[in-house]
């Protein structure tokens, strides 16, 4: 069920920071969306963003819902503050597109999924890596049989230390949902895993993790996730999937993709050209995902990345935590 009028959606953004500004820009650029409001706690920042995009500034979600009645709300608050604005928006009749992680705790994520189901609203989670051009091409290659039966899936996602260290396991919860989502997307469902974590700085926060996984389809995989690297260095994210027919390697989300046909030694590679600035812009992957989310609402279809996808990624992060704490391989 949609709530669009004349094929258009009235949209709002909750959160006026850097990520919220990217969502607001993407919505304002969409031909089937009217950005009507920006909601934030910091008045000068909220007012400035709303003014720049011709929207109304609101100070609370309650005010936003009661005065503007949006069809779609993007929730871009702090990573551990997604629950309340998501529930308020869903219960107020809006579809919700929430930043990852969808929630910081499993019970919160489950409440969000249950509320969306009860209210008959779409709930999407912004695993935007899927929507880069390299990953699109990799998925097309795999879907066309280029990879074949999966042997292994390997991902390294290692960047800078976050400023806010609000939980001993925040690296797994906040960042590696992307990694688990991509592993599931290419390798299928994960049935068990074993995790090892490290705190090299002695911060009381585990900033590096190595996770070994097995897939229900019989393949294996590994994840190296870290905040002890740098996003400024090439190869901060490297994703590889290999099967009986071929192999795929994606570098740095928007950097490049290499497609191999086995046992041939030849391969094809794609990377953005000199004038493909949008394809080189990581933040434009949000535009691509939001376009797909809006299209799904207008068509009355399931979102490309559902609330259940977001919940499953969080469940896998918590399974890794459980494995580390118990020193065991755990089923997921």
C-alpha positions as CSV (number, residue, x, y, z in Angstrom):
1,X,0.0,0.0,0.0
2,X,1.3,3.5,-0.9
3,X,0.3,6.9,0.4
4,X,1.4,8.8,-2.7
5,X,-0.7,11.5,-4.2
6,X,-0.7,11.8,-8.0
7,X,2.3,9.5,-8.2
8,X,4.4,11.7,-5.8
9,X,5.7,11.2,-2.3
10,X,5.9,13.9,0.4
11,X,9.2,13.3,2.2
12,X,11.0,14.5,5.2
13,X,14.4,13.9,6.8
14,X,15.0,13.4,10.6
15,X,18.6,14.4,11.4
16,X,20.3,17.5,9.9
17,X,23.9,16.4,10.1
18,X,26.2,15.3,7.3
19,X,24.4,12.1,6.5
20,X,20.9,13.7,6.8
21,X,22.0,16.4,4.4
22,X,22.9,13.8,1.8
23,X,19.5,12.1,2.2
24,X,17.8,15.5,1.9
25,X,19.7,16.3,-1.2
26,X,18.9,12.9,-2.7
27,X,15.2,13.3,-2.0
28,X,15.0,16.8,-3.3
29,X,16.6,15.6,-6.6
30,X,14.1,12.8,-7.1
31,X,11.5,13.6,-9.8
32,X,8.7,11.8,-7.8
33,X,9.5,13.3,-4.4
34,X,8.7,16.6,-2.7
35,X,11.0,17.3,0.2
36,X,8.7,19.1,2.6
37,X,10.5,19.2,5.9
38,X,13.8,18.7,7.8
39,X,13.6,17.8,11.5
40,X,16.6,18.2,13.8
41,X,17.6,19.0,17.4
42,X,20.2,21.6,16.5
43,X,18.1,24.6,15.3
44,X,20.7,26.6,13.3
45,X,21.8,23.5,11.4
46,X,18.2,22.4,10.8
47,X,17.1,25.8,9.7
48,X,20.0,26.2,7.3
49,X,19.5,22.8,5.6
50,X,15.7,23.4,5.3
51,X,16.2,26.8,3.8
52,X,18.8,25.6,1.3
53,X,16.4,23.0,0.0
54,X,13.1,24.9,0.2
55,X,11.7,22.8,3.0
56,X,10.2,23.5,6.4
57,X,12.3,23.2,9.6
58,X,10.8,21.1,12.4
59,X,12.0,20.6,16.0
60,X,10.5,17.2,16.7
61,X,9.1,14.1,15.0
62,X,5.8,14.7,16.7
63,X,5.5,18.1,15.2
64,X,6.7,16.8,11.8
65,X,4.0,14.1,11.7
66,X,1.2,16.3,13.0
67,X,1.8,19.3,10.8
68,X,3.3,17.8,7.6
69,X,1.9,14.3,7.4
70,X,4.9,13.0,5.2
71,X,4.5,9.8,3.1
72,X,8.2,9.0,3.6
73,X,10.6,9.7,6.4
74,X,14.4,9.2,6.3
75,X,15.8,8.6,9.8
76,X,19.4,9.9,9.9
77,X,19.9,10.5,13.6
78,X,22.9,9.1,15.6
79,X,23.4,5.4,15.1
80,X,22.1,4.5,18.5
81,X,19.1,6.9,18.2
82,X,17.0,5.4,15.4
83,X,14.3,3.6,17.4
84,X,12.0,6.4,18.5
85,X,11.9,8.5,15.3
86,X,11.4,5.3,13.3
87,X,8.5,4.1,15.5
88,X,6.9,7.5,15.6
89,X,7.1,7.9,11.8
90,X,5.7,4.4,11.1
91,X,2.9,4.8,13.6
92,X,2.2,8.3,12.1
93,X,1.5,6.6,8.7
94,X,4.9,7.1,6.9
95,X,7.2,4.7,5.2
96,X,10.6,4.8,6.7
97,X,14.1,4.6,5.2
98,X,16.5,4.3,8.2
99,X,20.3,4.6,8.2
100,X,22.4,1.6,9.2
101,X,22.6,0.1,11.7
102,X,18.8,0.1,11.9
103,X,19.1,-0.1,15.7
104,X,21.8,-0.7,18.3
105,X,20.0,-3.5,20.0
106,X,18.2,-6.6,18.7
107,X,15.0,-6.0,20.6
108,X,14.8,-2.4,19.1
109,X,15.3,-3.7,15.6
110,X,12.6,-6.4,16.1
111,X,10.2,-3.7,17.4
112,X,10.8,-1.6,14.2
113,X,10.1,-4.6,11.9
114,X,7.0,-5.6,13.9
115,X,5.7,-2.0,13.8
116,X,6.2,-1.7,10.1
117,X,4.3,-5.0,9.5
118,X,1.5,-3.9,11.8
119,X,1.1,-0.5,10.2
120,X,1.4,-1.8,6.6
121,X,4.3,0.5,5.9
122,X,7.6,-0.1,4.1
123,X,10.8,-0.2,6.2
124,X,14.1,0.1,4.3
125,X,17.6,0.0,5.7
126,X,20.4,1.9,4.0
127,X,22.9,-0.8,3.1
128,X,24.0,1.5,0.3
129,X,27.1,-0.4,-0.7
130,X,24.9,-2.7,-2.8
131,X,24.0,0.2,-5.0
132,X,27.5,1.2,-6.2
133,X,28.2,0.6,-9.9
134,X,30.9,-2.0,-9.1
135,X,28.6,-4.0,-6.9
136,X,25.8,-3.7,-9.4
137,X,28.0,-5.2,-12.1
138,X,29.3,-7.9,-9.7
139,X,25.7,-8.9,-8.8
140,X,24.7,-8.9,-12.5
141,X,27.7,-11.2,-13.3
142,X,26.8,-13.5,-10.4
143,X,23.1,-13.6,-11.2
144,X,23.9,-14.5,-14.8
145,X,25.8,-17.6,-13.7
146,X,29.2,-16.1,-14.0
147,X,30.3,-17.3,-10.5
148,X,28.5,-20.6,-10.2
149,X,28.3,-22.6,-7.0
150,X,30.0,-20.6,-4.2
151,X,33.3,-21.8,-2.8
152,X,34.2,-18.8,-0.6
153,X,33.3,-15.2,0.1
154,X,35.9,-12.9,1.6
155,X,35.6,-9.3,2.7
156,X,38.0,-6.8,4.4
157,X,36.4,-3.6,5.6
158,X,38.9,-1.6,7.6
159,X,38.9,2.1,8.2
160,X,39.5,4.9,10.8
161,X,38.6,4.9,14.4
162,X,35.1,6.3,15.1
163,X,34.9,9.4,17.3
164,X,32.1,8.0,19.5
165,X,33.0,4.8,21.2
166,X,29.7,4.1,22.9
167,X,29.8,0.3,23.3
168,X,32.7,-2.3,23.6
169,X,31.3,-3.9,20.4
170,X,30.3,-0.8,18.4
171,X,32.7,-1.6,15.5
172,X,30.8,-4.8,14.8
173,X,27.4,-3.2,15.4
174,X,27.9,0.1,13.5
175,X,30.1,-0.8,10.6
176,X,30.1,-4.5,9.8
177,X,26.4,-4.8,9.1
178,X,27.5,-3.7,5.6
179,X,29.9,-6.7,5.4
180,X,27.4,-9.2,6.6
181,X,24.8,-7.8,4.2
182,X,27.1,-8.2,1.2
183,X,28.2,-11.7,2.3
184,X,24.6,-12.8,2.5
185,X,23.7,-11.1,-0.8
186,X,26.4,-13.1,-2.7
187,X,26.9,-16.2,-0.6
188,X,23.4,-16.9,0.7
189,X,22.3,-17.3,4.3
190,X,25.0,-17.8,7.0
191,X,24.4,-20.8,9.2
192,X,27.3,-20.5,11.7
193,X,30.3,-18.4,12.6
194,X,33.3,-18.1,14.8
195,X,34.7,-14.7,15.8
196,X,38.0,-13.3,17.3
197,X,38.2,-9.7,18.5
198,X,41.1,-7.4,19.4
199,X,41.5,-4.1,21.4
200,X,45.0,-3.0,20.3
201,X,44.7,0.5,21.8
202,X,43.5,-0.8,25.2
203,X,40.4,1.4,24.9
204,X,37.9,-1.2,26.3
205,X,36.5,-1.3,22.7
206,X,37.1,-4.1,20.3
207,X,38.3,-2.3,17.2
208,X,39.3,-5.2,15.0
209,X,37.5,-8.5,14.4
210,X,38.1,-11.7,12.3
211,X,35.0,-13.8,11.7
212,X,34.9,-17.2,9.9
213,X,31.5,-18.2,8.5
214,X,29.8,-21.1,6.9
215,X,26.9,-20.7,4.4
216,X,23.8,-22.8,4.2
217,X,24.7,-23.6,0.6
218,X,28.0,-25.2,1.6
219,X,30.5,-22.4,1.0
220,X,32.7,-20.7,3.5
221,X,33.7,-17.1,4.2
222,X,35.8,-14.7,6.2
223,X,35.3,-11.1,7.4
224,X,38.1,-8.9,8.6
225,X,36.5,-5.8,10.1
226,X,38.5,-3.0,11.7
227,X,38.7,0.6,12.8
228,X,42.5,0.3,13.0
229,X,43.1,1.1,9.4
230,X,42.3,4.2,7.2
231,X,39.6,4.9,4.7
232,X,42.1,7.2,3.1
233,X,44.2,4.3,1.9
234,X,43.5,2.2,-1.2
235,X,42.0,-1.2,-0.4
236,X,40.1,-0.1,2.7
237,X,37.3,-2.4,1.5
238,X,38.1,-5.4,-0.7
239,X,35.3,-7.9,-1.5
240,X,35.9,-11.2,-3.2
241,X,33.6,-14.1,-4.1
242,X,34.7,-17.2,-5.9
243,X,32.7,-20.1,-7.3
244,X,33.1,-23.0,-9.6
245,X,32.7,-20.9,-12.8
246,X,34.2,-17.6,-11.9
247,X,35.4,-14.9,-9.4
248,X,34.5,-11.3,-8.6
249,X,36.6,-8.7,-6.8
250,X,35.3,-5.3,-5.8
251,X,37.6,-2.7,-4.4
252,X,36.6,0.3,-2.2
253,X,32.8,0.1,-3.0
254,X,33.0,2.7,-5.8
255,X,36.5,2.0,-6.9
256,X,36.5,-1.0,-9.4
257,X,35.2,-4.4,-10.1
258,X,37.1,-7.3,-11.8
259,X,35.2,-10.2,-13.3
260,X,37.0,-13.5,-13.9
261,X,35.9,-16.5,-15.9
262,X,37.5,-19.7,-14.8
263,X,39.8,-21.4,-15.8
264,X,40.6,-18.6,-18.3
265,X,43.4,-16.2,-17.3
266,X,41.5,-13.3,-18.9
267,X,39.3,-11.0,-16.9
268,X,37.3,-7.8,-17.5
269,X,37.6,-4.7,-15.2
270,X,35.4,-1.7,-14.8
271,X,36.2,1.5,-12.9
272,X,34.7,5.0,-13.2
273,X,36.0,7.1,-16.1
274,X,37.4,10.5,-15.9
275,X,34.0,12.2,-16.2
276,X,32.0,9.7,-14.2
277,X,32.1,11.8,-11.1
278,X,28.8,10.5,-9.7
279,X,30.0,6.9,-10.0
280,X,33.2,7.8,-8.1
281,X,31.1,9.6,-5.3
282,X,30.4,7.1,-2.5
283,X,27.6,9.3,-1.1
284,X,25.7,9.1,-4.5
285,X,25.1,5.4,-3.6
286,X,22.5,6.8,-1.2
287,X,20.7,8.5,-4.2
288,X,20.6,5.1,-6.0
289,X,19.3,3.3,-3.0
290,X,16.6,6.0,-2.3
291,X,15.5,5.9,-5.9
292,X,15.0,2.1,-5.7
293,X,13.2,2.5,-2.3
294,X,10.8,5.2,-3.7
295,X,10.2,3.1,-6.8
296,X,9.2,0.2,-4.6
297,X,6.7,2.3,-2.6
298,X,5.1,3.7,-5.7
299,X,4.9,0.2,-7.2
300,X,3.5,-1.3,-4.0
301,X,6.4,-3.7,-3.8
302,X,8.8,-4.8,-1.1
303,X,11.9,-2.5,-0.6
304,X,15.2,-3.7,-2.1
305,X,16.7,-3.8,1.4
306,X,14.0,-4.7,3.9
307,X,13.8,-4.2,7.7
308,X,14.3,-7.9,7.9
309,X,17.6,-7.6,6.0
310,X,18.7,-5.0,8.5
311,X,17.6,-7.1,11.4
312,X,19.5,-10.2,10.0
313,X,22.7,-8.2,9.7
314,X,22.4,-7.1,13.3
315,X,21.7,-10.6,14.4
316,X,24.9,-11.7,12.7
317,X,26.9,-8.9,14.5
318,X,25.5,-10.1,17.8
319,X,26.2,-13.8,16.9
320,X,29.8,-12.7,16.4
321,X,29.8,-11.1,19.8
322,X,28.3,-14.2,21.4
323,X,30.9,-16.4,19.7
324,X,33.8,-14.3,21.0
325,X,32.4,-14.1,24.5
326,X,31.8,-17.9,24.7
327,X,34.9,-18.9,22.7
328,X,32.8,-21.1,20.5
329,X,31.5,-21.5,16.9
330,X,27.8,-20.5,17.1
331,X,24.8,-21.2,14.9
332,X,23.0,-18.1,13.6
